Amino acid sequence: MILRAAVIDVETTGLNPAQDETVEFAIVLFSFDPFTGRVVEELEAYSGLRDPGRPIPPGATEKHGIRDEDVRGRRLDEERIRAILRRAHYLIAHNAAFDRGFVERLFPETRQMQWLCSMDGIAWRRKGFLSKGLQSLLAAHKIAPGSAHRALDDARATMRLLATEKPGGGTYLQELLPKLKAK
């Protein structure tokens, strides 16, 4: 049996999903073996910029590098995103408590989907990591991050981190997944 998961990452104008806006959205759909947690392959990826309808605060631009002129008049391909979402058995975000609020506002159907958090769903600190932040974990695992705080690079890096073999065997994805019983 092979299942599919989608890693989602957003860049925003601020931290509050009720008030702030998404300016970049990325989704990476991949297939995996649910019993071993082995990632089979990346199936599809999408990344798009979105005009928030107001200026991006300087602090947000400082973090992700996205400027007003980068997003002016831009829209997400919502049809394509929804098609990818429909194929996913799970949605994964490295900080689901943050990303989920923004994603659910744009795509209310994701409220009914099963979300997993790769930041809080794995006992990183108990494993000896000083931080459960994505960039820190990528560095500790010698995974090239691409452009930090850009949605597609962060989503792909999260997928690579989850595909990593843990000391003692198994992948981090295997640890994150709900336990399934073999038939």
C-alpha positions as CSV (number, residue, x, y, z in Angstrom):
1,M,0.0,0.0,0.0
2,I,1.3,3.5,-0.9
3,L,-0.3,6.7,0.5
4,R,0.3,10.3,-0.3
5,A,1.0,13.3,1.9
6,A,1.4,17.0,1.1
7,V,3.8,19.2,2.9
8,I,2.5,22.8,3.0
9,D,4.3,26.0,3.8
10,V,3.2,29.6,3.7
11,E,4.9,32.9,4.0
12,T,2.7,35.7,5.4
13,T,2.3,39.4,6.3
14,G,2.4,38.5,10.0
15,L,1.6,35.9,12.7
16,N,-2.1,36.1,13.1
17,P,-4.2,34.1,10.6
18,A,-7.3,36.0,11.5
19,Q,-5.8,39.4,10.5
20,D,-2.7,38.7,8.4
21,E,-2.5,37.4,4.8
22,T,-0.7,34.7,2.9
23,V,1.8,36.1,0.4
24,E,3.4,32.8,-0.7
25,F,1.9,29.3,-0.7
26,A,3.8,26.1,-1.5
27,I,2.6,22.4,-1.5
28,V,4.7,19.3,-2.2
29,L,2.8,16.1,-2.8
30,F,4.7,12.9,-2.3
31,S,4.0,9.2,-2.0
32,F,5.2,7.0,0.9
33,D,5.0,3.6,2.4
34,P,2.8,4.0,5.5
35,F,4.3,1.1,7.4
36,T,8.0,2.0,6.9
37,G,7.7,5.7,6.5
38,R,9.9,5.5,3.4
39,V,9.3,8.3,0.9
40,V,8.8,6.8,-2.6
41,E,8.8,10.0,-4.7
42,E,7.8,13.6,-5.1
43,L,4.7,13.5,-7.2
44,E,3.9,17.2,-7.7
45,A,4.9,20.6,-6.4
46,Y,3.3,24.0,-6.7
47,S,4.4,27.4,-5.4
48,G,2.8,30.7,-6.0
49,L,2.8,34.3,-4.8
50,R,-0.3,36.2,-3.7
51,D,-1.1,39.8,-3.5
52,P,-2.3,40.4,0.1
53,G,-4.2,43.6,-0.9
54,R,-2.1,45.8,1.4
55,P,1.5,46.6,2.0
56,I,3.7,43.8,3.4
57,P,5.1,45.0,6.7
58,P,8.9,45.6,6.7
59,G,9.5,42.9,9.4
60,A,7.8,40.3,7.3
61,T,9.8,41.2,4.2
62,E,12.9,41.1,6.4
63,K,12.1,37.5,7.3
64,H,11.1,36.0,4.0
65,G,12.4,38.6,1.4
66,I,9.1,38.9,-0.4
67,R,8.4,42.6,-1.3
68,D,5.2,44.4,-2.4
69,E,6.4,44.5,-6.0
70,D,7.0,40.8,-6.0
71,V,3.3,40.0,-5.2
72,R,1.5,43.0,-6.9
73,G,-1.4,41.6,-8.9
74,R,-0.4,37.9,-8.3
75,R,-2.9,35.2,-7.5
76,L,-2.6,31.6,-6.4
77,D,-3.7,28.8,-8.8
78,E,-6.4,27.7,-6.4
79,E,-7.8,25.1,-8.8
80,R,-4.3,23.4,-9.0
81,I,-3.9,23.6,-5.3
82,R,-7.3,22.0,-4.7
83,A,-6.5,19.2,-7.1
84,I,-3.3,18.5,-5.2
85,L,-5.1,18.7,-1.9
86,R,-7.7,16.1,-3.1
87,R,-4.9,13.6,-3.7
88,A,-3.4,13.9,-0.2
89,H,-4.2,11.5,2.6
90,Y,-2.4,13.8,5.1
91,L,-1.3,17.4,5.2
92,I,2.0,18.1,6.9
93,A,3.4,21.5,8.0
94,H,6.6,22.0,10.1
95,N,4.7,24.4,12.4
96,A,1.1,23.3,11.8
97,A,-0.2,25.5,14.5
98,F,0.9,28.5,12.4
99,D,0.4,27.3,8.8
100,R,-2.9,25.6,9.3
101,G,-4.8,28.8,10.3
102,F,-3.7,30.5,7.1
103,V,-4.3,27.5,4.9
104,E,-7.8,26.8,6.3
105,R,-8.8,30.4,5.7
106,L,-7.8,30.1,2.0
107,F,-9.0,26.5,1.6
108,P,-11.8,25.7,4.1
109,E,-12.0,22.1,2.9
110,T,-8.6,21.5,4.6
111,R,-10.4,21.8,8.0
112,Q,-11.7,18.3,7.3
113,M,-8.3,16.8,6.5
114,Q,-5.8,15.1,8.8
115,W,-3.0,17.5,9.6
116,L,0.4,16.4,11.0
117,C,3.0,18.7,12.6
118,S,6.6,17.7,11.9
119,M,7.8,20.2,14.5
120,D,5.7,19.1,17.4
121,G,4.8,15.5,16.3
122,I,8.4,14.3,16.7
123,A,10.3,14.4,20.0
124,W,13.2,16.3,18.6
125,R,14.5,17.6,21.9
126,R,14.3,14.1,23.5
127,K,16.5,13.0,20.5
128,G,19.1,15.5,21.6
129,F,18.4,18.3,19.2
130,L,18.7,21.8,20.8
131,S,15.9,23.2,18.6
132,K,12.9,21.9,16.8
133,G,13.0,24.8,14.4
134,L,13.3,23.7,10.7
135,Q,16.5,25.5,9.8
136,S,18.3,24.1,12.9
137,L,17.1,20.5,12.2
138,L,18.1,20.8,8.6
139,A,21.6,21.9,9.6
140,A,21.9,19.1,12.2
141,H,21.0,16.6,9.4
142,K,23.2,18.2,6.8
143,I,20.2,18.9,4.5
144,A,20.7,21.9,2.3
145,P,17.8,24.3,3.1
146,G,17.6,26.2,-0.2
147,S,16.4,29.7,0.5
148,A,15.3,29.7,4.2
149,H,11.8,31.1,4.7
150,R,10.7,30.7,1.1
151,A,7.7,28.4,1.0
152,L,8.7,25.8,-1.7
153,D,12.3,25.4,-0.4
154,D,11.0,24.9,3.2
155,A,8.3,22.4,2.0
156,R,10.8,20.3,0.1
157,A,13.4,20.5,2.9
158,T,10.7,19.3,5.3
159,M,9.9,16.4,3.1
160,R,13.7,15.5,2.9
161,L,13.9,15.8,6.7
162,L,11.0,13.4,7.2
163,A,12.5,11.0,4.7
164,T,15.8,10.8,6.7
165,E,16.7,7.6,8.4
166,K,16.8,8.0,12.2
167,P,19.7,6.6,14.2
168,G,18.5,3.1,15.1
169,G,16.3,2.7,12.0
170,G,13.1,4.0,10.6
171,T,12.4,7.4,9.2
172,Y,11.1,10.5,11.0
173,L,8.0,10.3,8.8
174,Q,7.3,6.8,10.2
175,E,7.4,8.4,13.7
176,L,5.1,11.2,12.7
177,L,2.4,9.0,11.0
178,P,-0.5,7.6,13.0
179,K,0.1,4.0,13.8
180,L,-1.4,1.7,11.1
181,K,-1.9,-2.0,11.5
182,A,-0.7,-4.3,8.8
183,K,-3.4,-6.5,7.3
